[in-house]
Amino acid sequence: MSEQIFSNSWHIVSGLNVSLLTTVTVQKQHYRGEEWYVLKDSFNNKFFRIKPEAYKFIVRLHTDASVEEIWEEYLSKYPLIAPTQDEVVKLLSQLHLNNLLFFKNKAQSEEVFERYKEQKRKFLKSKVMSFLFIKVPLFNPNRFLDSIHPLTKAIFSRFGFLLWLVMIIYALKIVIDNSSLVSSQVQGMLSPNNLVYLYITLFLLKILHEFGHAMVCKKFGGPVHTLGLMFLVFTPLPYMDASSSWGFRNRWQRVFVGSAGMLVELFIAAVATVIWINTGDGFIHALSFNVMIIGSVSSLIFNANPLLKLDAYYMLSDVLEIPNLAKRANQQFFYFFRKNLFKVANIFPPGRTSKEVFWLNTYAVLSYLYRLLVSLTIMFFVADQIFILGVIVGIMSLFLWVLKPLYSLFNYLLKNPELNQSRAKATLISSIFFASLLIMFMFIPFSNSIRASGVLYAQGFSSVYAPSEGELLKVDVSDGQELKKGDLIVKFINTEMEIEIETLKVNLEETLALELKAQKEISDLEPLKKRVELLKNKIKVLEEKKNDLFVYAEVSGVWISKKIKIRENSFINNGTHLGDIIPQDNFEFIAVVFQEEAYNLFETTLMESSIKVHGSVESTIEIDDIKLIPYKQYMLPSSVLGWLGGGDIKVSQKDPSGRKSMEAFFEIRANVSMAEGNPLLYHHRSGILNIKLADASLLEQFTRYIKQLMQRKYQI
């Protein structure tokens, strides 16, 4: 027993005459090999889980005897498993909080549960605080679900699963085979003229998603009494209450109910994929693409993420057999500090096994960090639409995720009775901890630097193009070969050009003969002279082009060409890129920094910097001197720095080159030499330039970041 046998509050509950409500039904369930009883109120669809020892006491309650009489009788018969008075008080209070008890002497019961009225007030406060996630019930779909029960059995059957699996595999193959087409079409999804269709698509998909939950819940005998609208960040979306599945004895049935919505969305997305690939440009093509992307992305990124309290959370809770996963995870995490730091006696961990403790602690940390990230994302999203509303959301998030936990901790330290024997020690430990955090955050200087994405260019590199069209006769060099200026690279032959030159020479000889004959006669020589001049010029131009069929290296360096060798004896068009000659003496690293970071660089005189080149991250190249180009630019030095080229800089979707940045930036240029110890450098290889600034406290760095963010995004 985890409590004292006798309780100071016992005199208040001892005279109550209570029993379970007549609407309460009981089901036995097993979690991790342990037996539990689930109390369900079929009137309000609420559930409450208790251990067998508590259940044996609860079922003995009746209105003809007081709580004290029943407890004393139970204690005399089962002294080893009987609950303590403290446990009885807490159990009755929690049952009352969930509206599962009937009181014969109701008026006398209110004093007992005064402290639990505070819990109700806190519950209402939490509803107000979660104003971004408001639910509005509309009607009861239970009869409709009964009427389509045969359809439900047919859809969610073994044949239905086989059909679902085939469609998913087929759709996945389509997406893989047409990945470039998908990537290009995704770029225009958020265009203003498509946003309305996106929302309509999302709304209709979510209706079918919720019906998936409801139909599977109904398949296993669970009633569904509520269909309504949920306002998610002020955006109305449908929802259904399928919580009756919590009473299913088979955990895999509960998991099936939780996954049904995602299964429906993914199937519809697969069907839409087939329609999309088999239709041409038009409304149906665009609509099916919206369904394909929304149905798959929303399911896999949001509903399939157990760190959010959506479908995957309840599925994970059932798979791990840990009911109330989020609540118990927080309790388990706090238990470590209560037990090991505050030395609270007579407390027991919420996790009953080492494996369960591991899952609870892991979930507590990850879910807090992820929900904090989601709150920040929502804050910026709302601020981008309505700035003042984003500020309000930010204040609410600060209260929910920082100030409220701190208030709860201080309230616990000052008032909780379990610290009566160690309050001074717990307060001292907490004070030292928070004082250390404040000192570290506000006064201790930390390394401060700017990271800028950039690309390497060999200084004096030469790109080689076909100077004329013709058949590639021979490639005299191989990829990676060292070249000297003037070395022959490739030979072309153009038979038509040679024939044309010979023809022009014959015409020139004939014209010269005519000119000579005309000189002996009285005639106008001017037309013949012009023709001679024209033919000579044509021959000269073609001879120059013929000479260009032999391509020589204009600079010394390494010849880089991956594909030209295999094109020997094939026709090459004029202007075709043949390869590059990369000098290996000096390189230039061109990086980009945005305006707020450039401001720090303009104020800094001495900057230590280094480069890490992608593909050689184990080596660091130290840079002695960098130069900041003092004017704004929008065209990136290379497309590899932008989103379309795999970089992290947002670029315009309208620019086919993938180089036009959505934000103004400044260029930083740094000379890089092939010094001893430096890794082998490659032309056009991307990397990161790290510029070290003066050390600063975390508070100073954070404040500067927020100011720069406000200036960049909201011009404040």
Secondary structure, 3 states (H helix, E strand, C coil): CCCCCCCCCHHHHCCCCEEECCCEEEEEEEECCEEEEEEEECCCCEEEEECHHHHHHHCCCCCCCCHHHHHHHHHHHCCCCCCCHHHHHHHHHHHHHCCCEEECCHHHHCCCCHHHHHHHHHHHHHHHHCCCEEEEEEECCHHHHHHCHHHHHHHCCHHHHHHHHHHHHHHHHHHHHCHHHHHHHHCCCCCHHHHHHHHHHHHHHHHHHHHHHHHHHHHCCCCCCCEEEEEECCEEEEEECCHHHHHCCCHHHHHHHHHHHHHHHHHHHHHHHHHHHCCCCCHHHHHHHHHHHHHHHHHHHHHCCCCCCCHHHHHHHHHHCCCCHHHHHHHHHHHHHHHHCCCCCCCCCCCCCHHHHHHHHHHHHHHHHHHHHHHHHHHHHHHHHCHHHHHHHHHHHHHHHHHHHHHHHHHHHHHCHHHCCCHHHHHHHHHHHHHHHHHHHHCCEEEEEEEEEEEEEECCCEEEECCCCEEEEEECCCCCCEECCCCEEEEEECHHHHHHHHHHHHHHHHHHHHHHHHHHCCCCCHHHHHHHHHHHHHHHHHHHHHHHCEEECCCCEEEECCCHHHHCCCEECCCCEEEEEECCCEEEEEEEEEHHHHHHHHHCCCCEEEEEECCCCCCCEEECCEEECCCCEEECCCHHHEHHHCCCECECCCCCCCCEEEEEEEEEEEEEECCCCCCCCCCCCEEEEEEEEEEEEHHHHHHHHHHHHHHHHHCC
